[in-house]
Amino acid sequence: MPASADSRQQTADGFVADERVPAPFGRRRCEVVANGVTGGYRLITTVDPEGHLPKAGQFYMLASEAGWGGEGERPYLPRAFSVADATADERGVRLSFLLEDVGPGTAALARLAPGDGLLLTGPLGRPFSQPRDLNPDAAGAILVGGGIGLAPLALWRRELAGQGIAERSLLGFRDRAHSGGLELFRCSEVRLASEDGHAGHRGYVTDLLATMLAGDAAASAAVYACGPPAMLEAVRAMCAERGVEAELAMESPMACGFGACFGCAVPLRAGGYMRLCVDGPVVRASAVETALVAGAGHR
């Protein structure tokens, strides 16, 4: 583990510039204002009257106020979710989270109705860095999302658009039942891939990335990816082979979200470990040996 703040600025160690938005102390109760269906997923929206506006790539630890730690004590730990959308108004910060009902934790969150309490801690972690910070010759950004991993990329697309930075979004899904959230990419150039062929290219989203990086395009590319570990590993390997700078928004089991439990330790290529919750979740692709982190996935 890097021992100093200075070492955390070394990109060879996998750390991006520390531009995180700090989280207020403690867990806060917020009220759910919407819970809608988007394809096979749900989009939960809440208003945080006390927190700060997060940056793309940061995450929150979430738990429902009721029905958490009930019979059988599951779920008993909060779940980490990237922010899919965030806007500020007179009421506070309006936050949206994309989720799939796959286990006791996500099931409890998926059942939340407007007016229900949502307990959250955040924003946490390190955000995406600017394309020119990744690659001084970057002409824009290429966003690669798989499944619900498109969530932080949707917010990143908005931030890039607000800065006038060109981007292209490549989104892939397993099948129709495991897809959704496309409305978050409004006013964006989106190319789709699906393994079952129900939308766009029949195959993997990395097929689209390979085509985009062909020829001279790799020299001016800055790639940002979030999705299942196998997809992230394919992106990491492809970018390494082509000499393309990339950042991965990774996932690992988290119990606390602020570095106390060491449950999300990820090995670094240069040796040692990082705690993904505080030293990530956004990491340089070239800094990790593999993106295949054991235990990733919400339950």
C-alpha positions in Angstrom: 0.0 0.0 0.0 1.5 3.4 -0.9 2.5 5.1 2.3 2.3 8.8 1.4 -0.1 11.2 -0.2 2.6 11.9 -2.8 2.8 8.3 -3.9 -1.0 8.4 -4.5 -0.4 10.9 -7.3 1.9 8.4 -9.2 -0.1 7.1 -12.1 2.2 4.0 -12.3 0.6 3.0 -9.0 -2.8 3.3 -10.4 -4.0 6.4 -8.7 -5.7 9.3 -10.5 -5.5 12.9 -9.4 -7.2 13.4 -6.1 -10.2 15.4 -7.2 -12.7 13.6 -5.1 -15.7 15.4 -3.6 -15.5 14.7 0.2 -18.4 13.0 2.0 -20.1 14.6 5.0 -19.4 12.6 8.2 -21.8 9.8 9.0 -24.8 8.1 7.3 -27.7 10.3 6.2 -31.4 9.5 5.8 -32.7 10.7 2.4 -36.1 10.3 0.9 -36.8 8.4 -2.3 -38.6 10.5 -4.9 -38.8 8.0 -7.8 -38.3 4.4 -8.5 -38.8 3.6 -12.2 -38.2 0.7 -14.5 -35.7 1.0 -17.3 -35.5 -2.3 -19.3 -34.5 -5.0 -16.9 -33.1 -2.6 -14.3 -34.5 0.0 -11.9 -33.5 3.6 -11.5 -33.8 4.8 -7.9 -33.8 8.6 -7.4 -33.4 10.4 -4.0 -32.7 13.9 -2.8 -29.8 14.5 -0.5 -30.3 17.8 1.3 -26.9 17.8 3.1 -24.4 16.2 0.8 -22.2 17.6 -2.0 -22.5 17.2 -5.7 -20.5 14.1 -6.6 -18.1 13.7 -9.6 -18.5 10.9 -12.1 -16.9 7.7 -10.9 -17.6 8.3 -7.2 -20.0 6.0 -5.3 -22.3 5.8 -2.3 -23.0 3.1 0.2 -26.7 2.5 0.3 -29.2 0.7 2.5 -33.0 0.9 2.9 -34.2 2.4 6.1 -36.8 -0.4 6.6 -36.2 -4.2 6.1 -32.5 -4.1 6.3 -30.8 -6.6 8.6 -34.2 -8.3 9.2 -34.9 -12.0 9.2 -31.8 -14.0 8.7 -29.8 -10.8 9.1 -29.5 -10.4 5.3 -28.8 -7.9 4.0 -26.8 -6.5 6.9 -24.1 -4.5 5.1 -24.7 -1.5 2.9 -24.2 -1.9 -0.9 -21.9 0.3 -3.0 -23.4 2.0 -6.1 -21.9 4.4 -8.6 -23.9 7.5 -9.3 -25.8 7.4 -12.6 -27.0 11.0 -12.5 -26.6 14.0 -10.1 -28.0 17.5 -10.2 -28.2 20.3 -7.6 -31.2 22.5 -6.9 -32.7 24.4 -3.9 -33.7 21.1 -2.2 -30.2 19.6 -2.3 -28.5 17.1 -4.6 -30.8 14.8 -6.7 -29.1 11.5 -7.1 -30.0 8.5 -9.3 -28.7 5.0 -9.0 -29.1 2.2 -11.5 -29.6 -1.3 -10.0 -30.6 -4.9 -10.9 -32.5 -7.0 -8.5 -30.1 -10.0 -8.0 -30.0 -10.7 -4.3 -31.3 -9.6 -0.8 -29.6 -6.2 -0.8 -30.7 -5.1 -4.3 -34.1 -6.6 -3.8 -34.7 -4.4 -0.7 -33.5 -1.3 -2.6 -35.6 -2.3 -5.7 -38.8 -2.3 -3.5 -38.3 1.3 -2.3 -41.2 3.6 -3.1 -41.4 7.4 -3.1 -41.4 8.6 0.4 -39.4 5.7 1.8 -36.1 6.3 3.6 -32.8 5.6 1.9 -29.7 5.5 4.1 -26.6 6.7 2.3 -22.9 7.5 2.9 -21.0 9.4 0.2 -19.8 10.6 -2.2 -16.8 8.3 -1.8 -13.8 7.3 -3.9 -11.8 8.8 -6.7 -13.5 10.1 -9.9 -12.5 9.8 -13.5 -9.7 12.1 -14.6 -9.7 14.3 -17.7 -8.9 12.9 -21.1 -5.8 15.1 -21.5 -4.6 13.9 -18.1 -4.7 10.4 -19.4 -3.3 11.1 -22.8 -2.0 14.6 -23.7 -2.9 13.9 -27.3 -6.4 12.9 -26.5 -8.9 14.1 -29.1 -11.8 13.2 -26.8 -13.1 10.3 -24.8 -14.3 6.8 -25.6 -16.8 5.4 -23.0 -17.2 1.6 -22.8 -20.1 0.3 -20.6 -21.4 -3.2 -19.9 -24.8 -3.8 -18.3 -25.4 -1.7 -15.2 -21.8 -0.6 -15.5 -23.0 2.1 -17.8 -24.1 4.1 -14.7 -21.0 6.1 -13.9 -20.3 6.6 -17.6 -23.7 8.3 -18.0 -22.7 10.9 -15.5 -19.2 11.2 -17.0 -20.7 11.8 -20.4 -22.7 14.7 -19.0 -19.6 16.2 -17.3 -17.6 15.9 -20.6 -20.4 17.4 -22.6 -20.6 20.3 -20.2 -16.9 21.0 -20.8 -17.3 20.7 -24.6 -15.2 17.5 -24.8 -16.1 15.1 -27.6 -17.1 11.6 -26.5 -18.4 8.4 -28.0 -20.3 5.9 -26.0 -20.1 2.1 -26.6 -22.6 0.2 -24.6 -23.1 -3.6 -24.4 -25.7 -5.9 -22.9 -26.0 -9.6 -22.5 -29.6 -9.8 -23.7 -32.9 -7.8 -23.6 -33.6 -8.9 -19.9 -30.2 -7.5 -18.8 -30.3 -4.1 -20.5 -31.6 -0.7 -19.7 -30.6 2.8 -18.7 -30.1 4.1 -22.3 -32.2 7.2 -21.5 -29.3 8.4 -19.3 -27.3 8.8 -22.5 -29.6 11.4 -24.1 -28.0 13.6 -26.7 -25.0 11.3 -27.0 -23.6 9.3 -29.9 -24.3 5.8 -28.7 -23.2 2.5 -30.4 -24.8 -0.6 -29.1 -23.8 -4.3 -28.9 -25.8 -7.2 -27.5 -24.8 -10.8 -27.2 -28.2 -12.1 -28.3 -28.4 -9.6 -31.1 -31.5 -7.7 -29.9 -29.9 -4.3 -30.3 -27.0 -3.1 -32.4 -24.0 -5.3 -33.1 -24.4 -8.9 -32.3 -21.5 -9.7 -30.1 -19.4 -7.9 -27.4 -19.0 -4.2 -26.8 -15.3 -4.8 -27.0 -15.8 -5.7 -30.7 -16.9 -2.1 -31.1 -13.9 -0.8 -29.2 -11.5 -2.8 -31.3 -12.9 -1.3 -34.5 -12.7 2.2 -33.0 -9.1 1.8 -31.9 -8.0 0.5 -35.3 -5.4 2.4 -37.2 -4.3 5.8 -36.0 -7.2 6.3 -33.7 -5.4 4.6 -30.8 -2.8 7.5 -30.6 -5.5 10.0 -29.8 -7.7 7.8 -27.6 -8.6 8.0 -23.9 -10.8 5.1 -22.8 -13.0 4.9 -19.8 -14.8 1.6 -18.9 -17.1 0.2 -16.4 -18.8 -3.2 -16.5 -18.5 -6.8 -15.4 -14.9 -8.0 -14.6 -14.6 -10.1 -17.8 -15.4 -7.0 -19.9 -13.0 -4.8 -18.0 -10.2 -7.3 -18.3 -10.8 -7.5 -22.1 -10.7 -3.7 -22.2 -7.5 -3.6 -20.1 -5.8 -6.2 -22.3 -6.8 -4.5 -25.6 -5.6 -1.1 -24.4 -2.4 -2.6 -23.2 -1.7 -4.3 -26.5 -2.4 -1.1 -28.5 -0.7 1.3 -26.0 -3.9 3.1 -25.2 -4.4 4.9 -21.9 -7.5 3.8 -20.1 -9.2 4.1 -16.7 -11.4 1.4 -15.3 -14.2 1.9 -12.7 -13.8 -1.4 -10.9 -15.9 -3.2 -8.3 -14.9 -5.3 -5.4 -16.7 -6.5 -2.2 -17.0 -3.5 0.2 -18.2 -3.4 3.8 -17.5 0.1 4.8 -16.6 2.3 1.8 -13.9 4.3 3.6 -10.9 2.0 3.9 -11.3 0.5 7.3 -12.1 -3.1 6.5 -9.6 -3.9 3.7 -12.2 -6.1 2.1 -11.7 -4.5 -1.3 -7.9 -4.8 -1.6 -6.7 -5.2 -5.2 -3.2 -6.2 -6.2 -1.1 -3.7 -8.2 1.1 -4.6 -11.1 4.1 -2.9 -9.4 3.5 -4.8 -6.2 1.5 -4.1 -3.1 -2.2 -3.4 -2.9 -4.7 -0.6 -3.2 -8.0 -0.3 -1.3 -10.5 0.1 -4.1 -12.9 2.2 -2.0 -10.4 5.0 -1.2 -7.7 4.5 -3.9 -10.3 3.8 -6.6 -12.8 2.8 -7.7 -11.4 4.5 -10.8 -7.9 3.1 -11.5 -5.4 3.2 -14.4 -5.8 0.1 -16.5 -2.0 -0.2 -16.7 -1.6 -0.3 -13.0 -3.5 -3.5 -12.3 -2.4 -7.0 -13.2 -6.0 -8.0 -14.0 -9.5 -6.7 -13.7 -10.9 -10.1 -12.7 -11.5 -9.3 -9.1 -13.0 -12.1 -7.1 -16.4 -11.5 -5.5 -17.5 -8.5 -7.6 -21.2 -8.0 -8.0 -24.1 -6.7 -6.0 -26.3 -9.0 -3.9 
